[in-house]
Amino acid sequence: MERTEVLIVGAGPAGTSTALHLVRLDAAWADRMVVLDRATFPRPKLCGGGLTFFGSRFLDQLGIEVEDAFDAKSIRLIHGRRQFAFQGDPAVRVIRRYEFDARLVDLCRERGIDVRENVAVRGVTVGSHAVSVDTPGTAIEAEVVVGADGSGGRVARSIGMDRGATWGRTLEVLTPAGPTPDPEIQDRMLTVDFTPLSRHGLRGYVWHFPCLVDGSLHVSRGVYECRLWPRRPKADLVGILEEALADRGMCLADHRQQSHPILQWHPRRPTAAPRVLLVGDAAGADALTGEGISFALAGGAAAAESIHRARFTGDVSFADHAVRVERWPTLHQRSTRRAVARWAYRLENRLVLDLLWRITGAAVRDLETARRVWRGLDRLRALTGQR
Ligand SMILES: Cc1cc2nc3c(=O)[nH]c(=O)nc-3n(C[C@H](O)[C@H](O)[C@H](O)COP(=O)(O)OP(=O)(O)OC[C@H]3O[C@@H](n4cnc5c(N)ncnc54)[C@H](O)[C@@H]3O)c2cc1C
């Protein structure tokens, strides 16, 4: 039987971030861990690819430069005829997971980490002295196992850490840029359309994210449904996406449809047990938007910190992991966003939604004006040499 100190199951953003952050804490970690993935990279991964400022910050921290990203200058939020936008430089970067995840795996190898592809973990058994990990080749014994194996991952399932989970739903198509360019491409913006909330009772939104596929412009279009109330009837995702595409002169049937459930983060679902940590989608993604790349990268950093600490204290119970994770500003957002989802997706009255949309739009516009004034004052201060 092979032995290692830390075994990371899954080499997506969560698993690679955990590994890279461990090496950042101490280069010696490279020889004390193994990362396994059932796929061979580059591998396809269904995802809109929207990477926010929070995720980009973790990439900067790890010295990772993102190539081939589509940098959007704004995010436009729509509800019926009302809309408002958040500006940024960039507001969001849209990456393609096929290349992005492979780049993270390459980087792990460059930093001396043992990443093994095409190895599917079949189950884990936690003992008092070690965790036994069952793989097709040989069993591996680890002192600590990190479940970074995505929504519905084998690690959480093996030890019953997925109990009580709820799952968001998605449907996505990738369309090449047509002869009449989309506003998203022309204006370098992302569109998040909440109109189906009042029109079809969808607790979620339709997205149109421009992106680069092998250097050529495409648009990822999809629909996300938050399922915090699993007993409520499911929305007709196909019908909603069909309508959204038809509004733009496209036919859904002309494109390959793909879907994948997203495990929704819950504050009371455990993400740590003795000798086991869950990160990324295995722990849960944001219920409000289904976003998870930033949380996967941040979760990896938090897990690395807990593992590094455990090595010195000798305490692998990870009893305080959940509390410490909540102190990370990026990860803390999940609770706030979940609370917003519970409140906002319950509203169905069109007039109330319209009123709220007006108020939020006005607040965002005021915020944007305040930011512009602030930037102007900053420039003035710089010109006059004041600090
Ligand atoms: C349609 C859709 C659109 C999305 N759009 C966005 C978006 O725009 N922005 C955003 O931030 N998030 C988005 N997300 C969420 C985002 O994709 C996830 O949050 C993110 O991939 C989480 O990363 P991860 O590393 O936890 O999991 P994954 O990226 O799923 O990686 C898990 C890895 O584990 C491996 N694995 C699984 N089981 C095993 C096993 N038994 N043994 C070994 N290896 C295993 C898999 O091969 C995989 O490589 C979207 C998700 C979907 C479905």
The ligand as a Tripos MOL2 file, in Angstrom:
@<TRIPOS>MOLECULE
LIG
   53    58     1     0     0
SMALL
NO_CHARGES

@<TRIPOS>ATOM
      1 C1        -23.3740   25.2670  -16.4820 C.3       1 LIG1
      2 C2        -22.4920   25.8200  -15.4110 C.ar      1 LIG1
      3 C3        -22.0560   27.1340  -15.4980 C.ar      1 LIG1
      4 C4        -21.2180   27.6590  -14.5070 C.ar      1 LIG1
      5 N1        -20.7720   28.9400  -14.6530 N.ar      1 LIG1
      6 C5        -19.9370   29.4690  -13.7220 C.ar      1 LIG1
      7 C6        -19.4080   30.7850  -13.8890 C.ar      1 LIG1
      8 O1        -19.6610   31.4870  -14.8700 O.2       1 LIG1
      9 N2        -18.5770   31.2640  -12.9140 N.ar      1 LIG1
     10 C7        -18.2430   30.5130  -11.8080 C.ar      1 LIG1
     11 O2        -17.4960   31.0050  -10.9540 O.2       1 LIG1
     12 N3        -18.7090   29.2630  -11.6560 N.ar      1 LIG1
     13 C8        -19.5390   28.7140  -12.5800 C.ar      1 LIG1
     14 N4        -19.9880   27.4300  -12.4320 N.ar      1 LIG1
     15 C9        -19.5430   26.6600  -11.2700 C.3       1 LIG1
     16 C10       -18.1080   26.1730  -11.4750 C.3       1 LIG1
     17 O3        -18.0160   25.4360  -12.6590 O.3       1 LIG1
     18 C11       -17.6770   25.3100  -10.2700 C.3       1 LIG1
     19 O4        -17.9880   26.0050   -9.0970 O.3       1 LIG1
     20 C12       -16.1950   24.9740  -10.2880 C.3       1 LIG1
     21 O5        -15.8980   24.1360  -11.3550 O.3       1 LIG1
     22 C13       -15.7900   24.2910   -8.9750 C.3       1 LIG1
     23 O6        -14.4780   23.8070   -9.0550 O.3       1 LIG1
     24 P1        -14.0500   22.4680   -8.2910 P.3       1 LIG1
     25 O7        -12.5850   22.3420   -8.4430 O.co2     1 LIG1
     26 O8        -14.6530   22.4400   -6.9460 O.co2     1 LIG1
     27 O9        -14.8000   21.2850   -9.0740 O.3       1 LIG1
     28 P2        -14.5880   20.7420  -10.6160 P.3       1 LIG1
     29 O10       -14.1600   21.8740  -11.4310 O.co2     1 LIG1
     30 O11       -15.8540   20.0580  -10.8810 O.co2     1 LIG1
     31 O12       -13.3960   19.7380  -10.4580 O.3       1 LIG1
     32 C14       -13.5590   18.4960   -9.8320 C.3       1 LIG1
     33 C15       -12.5150   17.5470  -10.3850 C.3       1 LIG1
     34 O13       -12.6230   16.3210   -9.6620 O.3       1 LIG1
     35 C16       -12.4610   15.2350  -10.5490 C.3       1 LIG1
     36 N5        -13.1410   14.0820   -9.9640 N.ar      1 LIG1
     37 C17       -14.4560   13.9220   -9.7340 C.ar      1 LIG1
     38 N6        -14.6890   12.7170   -9.1700 N.ar      1 LIG1
     39 C18       -13.4900   12.1090   -9.0430 C.ar      1 LIG1
     40 C19       -13.0830   10.8430   -8.5470 C.ar      1 LIG1
     41 N7        -13.9680    9.9560   -8.0730 N.pl3     1 LIG1
     42 N8        -11.7800   10.5370   -8.5600 N.ar      1 LIG1
     43 C20       -10.8550   11.4200   -9.0460 C.ar      1 LIG1
     44 N9        -11.1980   12.6300   -9.5460 N.ar      1 LIG1
     45 C21       -12.4950   12.9730   -9.5430 C.ar      1 LIG1
     46 C22       -13.1050   15.7200  -11.8520 C.3       1 LIG1
     47 O14       -12.5890   15.0320  -12.9620 O.3       1 LIG1
     48 C23       -12.7240   17.1930  -11.8530 C.3       1 LIG1
     49 O15       -11.5400   17.4440  -12.5700 O.3       1 LIG1
     50 C24       -20.8240   26.8710  -13.4110 C.ar      1 LIG1
     51 C25       -21.2520   25.5420  -13.3150 C.ar      1 LIG1
     52 C26       -22.0810   25.0230  -14.3000 C.ar      1 LIG1
     53 C27       -22.5340   23.5910  -14.1990 C.3       1 LIG1
@<TRIPOS>BOND
     1     1     2 1
     2     2     3 ar
     3     2    52 ar
     4     3     4 ar
     5     4     5 ar
     6     4    50 ar
     7     5     6 ar
     8     6     7 ar
     9     6    13 1
    10     7     8 2
    11     7     9 ar
    12     9    10 ar
    13    10    11 2
    14    10    12 ar
    15    12    13 ar
    16    13    14 ar
    17    14    15 1
    18    14    50 ar
    19    15    16 1
    20    16    17 1
    21    16    18 1
    22    18    19 1
    23    18    20 1
    24    20    21 1
    25    20    22 1
    26    22    23 1
    27    23    24 1
    28    24    25 2
    29    24    26 1
    30    24    27 1
    31    27    28 1
    32    28    29 2
    33    28    30 1
    34    28    31 1
    35    31    32 1
    36    32    33 1
    37    33    34 1
    38    33    48 1
    39    34    35 1
    40    35    36 1
    41    35    46 1
    42    36    37 ar
    43    36    45 ar
    44    37    38 ar
    45    38    39 ar
    46    39    40 ar
    47    39    45 ar
    48    40    41 1
    49    40    42 ar
    50    42    43 ar
    51    43    44 ar
    52    44    45 ar
    53    46    47 1
    54    46    48 1
    55    48    49 1
    56    50    51 ar
    57    51    52 ar
    58    52    53 1
@<TRIPOS>SUBSTRUCTURE
     1 LIG1         1 GROUP 0 **** ****
